[in-house]
Amino acid sequence: MHTYEVFRQFERNHWQLGDIDFGAVRLDLVRPEYVSMAKSGVIGESNVIAAVHGFLNEFVDDYDFSTFAVVWGYQEVQHHYAFKSWLNAVGHDVADGRVEAMREPYAPGTTPSATLATNVISELTVNHLYRRLASAVTEPVLRQILTSASVDEAGHAREFIHFVKDRLARRPDEVASVLETLYVYTSDARIRHPVSVFKSNLTELADHETIDTAFELFLERVAADGELTELHDKIRRVFGGITDLDLSTNGRVRRALAEAIS
C-alpha cells in the first residue's frame, strides 16, 4: 500500500513536539500579531478531528487512503499542540470551548474526488501561508514552528495529489467535481479555505481569531503585490497536472468544466 511508504518516511524524518525548546521563546520579540497568528493556528489546525472523521466515513471502502488520513491527522494535531504550547509559553491560551466548537465533521463532498481536491487546495494554501509568515516572524521559536509546519503541509499536498489522481484514474466521471472545486476556491481575489468556508459562522468564534485572521495578516503585512494571483496560478497548474488539462486561467477552468459536464 502507498501509505506504508508514507508512514515509514514519517518515522524516519518527522519532527517531534519535544524537539522544540519552548523555554527559548524570546519574549522581547513577541508582537501582538504573533499571538493572533498562533491563536489562528490553534483554531485552524483543531479542525483536523472533524476532517479525519469525515475522511473515514466517506472513504469507508478505501483502506489505503484511510490509513493516510490517520497519519495526516497525527501531524496536524501536532501543529495544533505546537501553536498552543507557544501561546502558553508567552502567557496566552485558547479556551477549550472554542476548540471543541470545531469538532463537528464536514458533510461529504459532491464526490470523494472533490473532497480530495479540496484538501489539495487547502494544503497548498497553508504551506504557502506558513512559509511566508515564517519569513516575516522574528521570534525564533514561532518561526521554527511555522517552518516545520510548512514543510509538513507540502508533504500532505503531495499525498493528497497522489490520492486524487489515483481516484480519478478509477473514476473519471468525477473529473467535473474536481474542476468545480478548483473554480470555487480560486475564481476570485480571496484566500478560500475549507475551514473558513464551512466554519466561519460558529458563534463560539464570533469574537476570536480564526484561520481567516492568519490569511488577513498575510495579505496585509507579508504578501507581495500579485502574490495571491501567483498562488492561485500554482494551484491551477497542480490541477492541470492531476487532470492532464490546460487549467492555467479561470476561463480555461470554466471551459474544461463545461466540457466535462456536457
C-alpha positions in Angstrom: 0.0 0.0 0.0 1.1 3.5 -0.8 0.7 4.8 2.8 3.1 2.2 4.1 5.9 4.1 2.5 4.5 7.4 3.7 4.4 6.1 7.2 8.0 4.8 7.0 9.1 8.2 5.8 7.2 9.8 8.6 9.0 7.6 11.1 12.4 8.5 9.7 12.1 12.2 9.2 9.3 13.9 11.0 10.0 16.3 13.8 8.6 15.9 17.3 7.0 18.4 19.6 9.7 17.6 22.1 12.3 18.9 19.6 11.0 22.4 20.3 12.6 24.3 23.2 9.7 26.4 24.4 11.9 27.7 27.2 13.9 29.5 24.5 11.0 31.7 23.4 12.2 35.3 23.1 9.5 37.3 25.0 11.1 40.5 23.9 10.4 39.7 20.3 6.8 38.7 20.7 4.4 41.0 19.0 0.6 41.1 19.3 0.2 39.9 15.7 2.3 36.9 16.5 -0.2 36.0 19.3 -3.1 36.4 16.9 -1.3 34.3 14.3 -0.7 31.5 16.8 -4.3 31.6 18.0 -5.4 31.4 14.4 -3.2 28.3 14.0 -4.7 26.6 17.1 -8.2 27.1 15.7 -7.4 26.2 12.1 -5.4 23.1 13.0 -8.0 21.9 15.5 -10.4 21.2 12.6 -8.3 18.0 11.9 -10.5 15.9 14.1 -13.6 16.8 12.1 -11.7 16.2 8.9 -10.4 12.8 9.9 -13.9 11.8 11.0 -15.2 12.8 7.6 -12.5 11.0 5.7 -13.0 7.8 7.5 -16.8 7.9 6.8 -16.5 9.0 3.2 -13.7 6.6 2.3 -15.0 3.5 4.1 -14.1 1.4 1.0 -10.5 2.7 0.8 -8.2 1.3 3.4 -5.0 2.9 1.9 -6.4 6.4 2.0 -8.0 5.9 5.4 -4.6 4.9 6.7 -3.1 8.1 5.3 -5.9 10.1 6.9 -4.8 8.8 10.3 -1.1 9.6 9.7 -2.0 13.0 8.3 -4.3 13.7 11.3 -1.5 12.9 13.7 0.8 15.5 12.1 -2.0 18.2 12.1 -2.7 17.6 15.7 1.0 18.1 16.3 0.7 21.5 14.6 -2.2 22.3 16.9 -0.3 21.5 20.0 2.8 23.3 18.8 0.9 26.6 18.4 -0.9 26.0 21.7 2.4 25.4 23.5 3.9 28.5 22.1 0.9 30.5 23.3 1.3 29.0 26.8 5.0 30.0 26.7 4.1 33.6 26.1 1.2 33.8 28.6 -1.8 33.2 26.3 -4.2 30.3 25.6 -7.3 29.4 23.6 -10.2 28.2 25.7 -11.2 24.6 25.3 -14.7 25.5 24.3 -13.6 27.4 21.3 -11.6 24.4 20.1 -14.4 22.0 20.8 -16.7 24.0 18.6 -14.6 22.8 15.6 -15.4 19.2 16.3 -18.5 18.7 14.0 -17.4 16.8 10.9 -17.9 18.2 7.4 -20.7 17.0 5.1 -19.2 14.8 2.4 -18.1 16.4 -0.8 -20.1 16.2 -4.0 -17.8 13.2 -4.8 -14.9 11.7 -3.0 -12.6 13.2 -5.6 -13.9 16.6 -4.8 -13.2 16.0 -1.2 -9.6 15.1 -2.0 -9.3 18.1 -4.4 -10.4 20.4 -1.6 -7.6 19.2 0.6 -5.0 19.6 -2.2 -6.0 23.3 -2.3 -6.0 23.7 1.5 -2.6 22.1 1.9 -1.0 24.1 -0.9 -2.5 27.3 0.6 -1.4 26.7 4.2 2.0 25.5 3.0 2.5 28.9 1.3 1.0 30.8 4.2 3.2 29.2 6.9 6.3 29.5 4.8 5.8 33.2 4.1 4.7 34.1 7.6 7.9 32.3 8.9 10.0 34.6 6.7 8.4 37.6 8.4 8.4 36.4 12.1 11.4 37.4 14.2 10.6 35.3 17.3 12.7 32.2 16.6 10.5 29.5 18.2 7.4 30.6 16.4 9.4 30.8 13.2 10.6 27.2 13.8 7.0 26.0 14.2 5.8 27.8 11.1 8.7 26.5 9.1 8.3 22.9 10.2 4.5 23.0 9.7 5.0 24.4 6.2 7.2 21.5 5.3 4.6 19.1 6.6 1.9 20.8 4.6 3.9 20.5 1.4 4.2 16.7 2.0 0.5 16.5 2.7 -0.3 18.2 -0.5 1.9 15.8 -2.4 0.0 12.8 -0.9 -3.5 14.3 -1.5 -2.4 14.8 -5.1 -1.4 11.2 -5.3 -4.8 10.0 -4.0 -6.9 12.3 -6.1 -5.0 11.2 -9.2 -5.5 7.5 -8.2 -9.1 8.1 -7.6 -9.7 9.8 -11.0 -7.9 7.0 -12.8 -10.6 4.7 -11.4 -13.5 7.2 -11.5 -13.0 9.6 -14.5 -16.7 10.5 -14.1 -15.6 12.6 -11.1 -13.4 15.0 -13.0 -16.2 17.6 -13.3 -16.5 17.7 -9.5 -12.7 18.3 -9.2 -12.9 21.2 -11.7 -15.8 22.7 -9.9 -13.9 22.6 -6.7 -10.9 24.3 -8.2 -13.1 27.0 -9.6 -14.9 27.7 -6.4 -11.6 28.1 -4.5 -9.6 30.1 -7.0 -12.0 32.2 -9.0 -11.7 35.4 -7.1 -9.1 37.5 -5.3 -9.6 35.9 -1.9 -7.9 33.1 0.1 -10.6 30.5 0.5 -10.0 27.5 2.7 -12.5 24.8 3.8 -12.3 25.8 7.4 -13.3 29.3 6.7 -15.8 28.3 4.1 -17.6 25.8 6.3 -17.0 27.0 9.8 -16.7 30.8 9.6 -20.1 31.4 11.3 -19.6 29.5 14.6 -20.9 31.6 17.4 -18.2 30.3 19.7 -15.6 32.1 17.5 -17.5 35.3 16.9 -15.0 37.4 18.9 -12.0 35.2 18.4 -9.2 34.7 16.0 -9.9 32.1 13.2 -8.0 30.8 10.3 -9.1 33.9 8.4 -7.1 36.0 10.9 -3.9 34.5 9.6 -4.9 35.0 6.0 -5.7 38.7 6.7 -2.3 39.2 8.4 -0.6 37.6 5.5 -2.3 39.7 2.9 -2.0 42.9 4.9 1.6 42.6 6.2 3.5 40.0 4.3 2.2 39.3 0.8 3.9 41.0 -2.1 1.9 42.6 -5.0 0.4 39.8 -7.1 1.3 37.0 -4.7 -2.2 35.7 -4.2 -2.6 35.6 -8.0 0.7 33.6 -8.2 -0.6 31.2 -5.5 -3.8 30.6 -7.5 -1.8 30.1 -10.7 0.3 27.5 -8.9 -2.8 25.7 -7.6 -4.3 25.6 -11.2 -1.0 24.2 -12.5 -1.1 21.4 -10.0 -4.7 20.6 -11.0 -3.6 20.7 -14.6 -1.1 18.0 -13.8 -3.8 16.0 -11.9 -6.3 16.1 -14.8 -4.0 16.5 -17.9 -5.9 19.6 -18.8 -4.9 23.2 -19.5 -6.3 24.9 -16.4 -3.9 27.9 -16.5 -6.6 30.5 -16.2 -10.1 30.7 -14.7 -11.5 30.9 -18.2 -9.9 27.6 -19.2 -11.1 26.1 -15.9 -14.7 27.1 -16.9 -14.3 25.7 -20.4 -12.9 22.5 -19.1 -15.8 22.2 -16.6 -18.4 22.9 -19.3 -16.9 20.2 -21.5 -16.7 17.7 -18.6 -20.4 18.1 -17.8 -21.7 18.3 -21.4 
